[in-house]
Amino acid sequence: MINFILTIGRNRFYPYVCVLLVILAFFYTDPFTSFNLRYAISFFGAICGLLCVILLAKRRNSGNVLGMFAAFGESSANILGGNIGASLPSFYYFGAHIYGLVTWHKNKTSDQTVKVRSLNERYFLITLIFLIAAVFFNIYLTGIFDVENSVYQLVTNCFIFGLGIVAQLLLMMRFSFNWYLWIILNVLVVGLNIYTDNPIIATQYLIYLFNAIYGVCEWKRSELKPTS
C-alpha cells in the first residue's frame, strides 16, 4: 500500500490531475452564470494550495512561496463563509511559510530536498500544549467577532484552528509527525465545507487528505535514509 501511494504521489501527472479536479469543482458552482466572490477567491487559493502541499510533501522549498498565496486566498474565502476558525490559521501560515523558506534553505540534502526530523517526547508535549491553547483561543476569538456558528461549526473550527497551528509549526520545523495532524485536519475541513456549501474547498481538501497520506509515506521513508 505504501509503495502504491508513493507511486501515485511521485507520478508526473499527479499535480495536473489534482488541479483538474479543483477546476471541475469550480465549474460546479456555475461561475459564468452567477459570479460569487467567495468561490472565485477559493479557486485561486485552491490552485496555489494544491501545488504548495504537493511540493512540500516532496520536500521542495518552492512550496513555501506558493503557500503564501494560498494562505491569502483561503483566509479570505473562509471569512466570507463565516468560518473564523478555519480562516485564522491562514494568517499564521503566511508568516510560517516565510520562516520555512529560510530554515528549509539551510537544511537541504545533496538532492536539494529538506532534511527530515523525528519528533521526540519533549516536542510532543509542547505540541499537545499548543493544540489545547489554540482550541480555547479560537473560542475566545469567535466570541469577540460575534460570529454566529452552530455547535458543529464552532467545535470543528476550534480543532481546525488548533491542528492547523500545530501542524504548520511542525512542518516548518521539518518534523515528519506533522503529516498525521494534517490528515485529521483535512477530514474536518472537508466535512465543514460540505456543511457550509463550498465544493471548491471541500474538493481541495480531499486532495490534501491524500497528499497528507503521501507526505507521511515520503517523509517517514526519508527518515530511514542517511542524509548528506
PyMOL commands that set and color helices and strands:
alter all, ss='L'
color gray80, all
select helices_A, chain A and resi 2-10+14-28+37-57+63-80+84-106+121-144+151-172+178-195+199-223
alter helices_A, ss='H'
color red, helices_A
deselect
rebuild
show_as cartoon
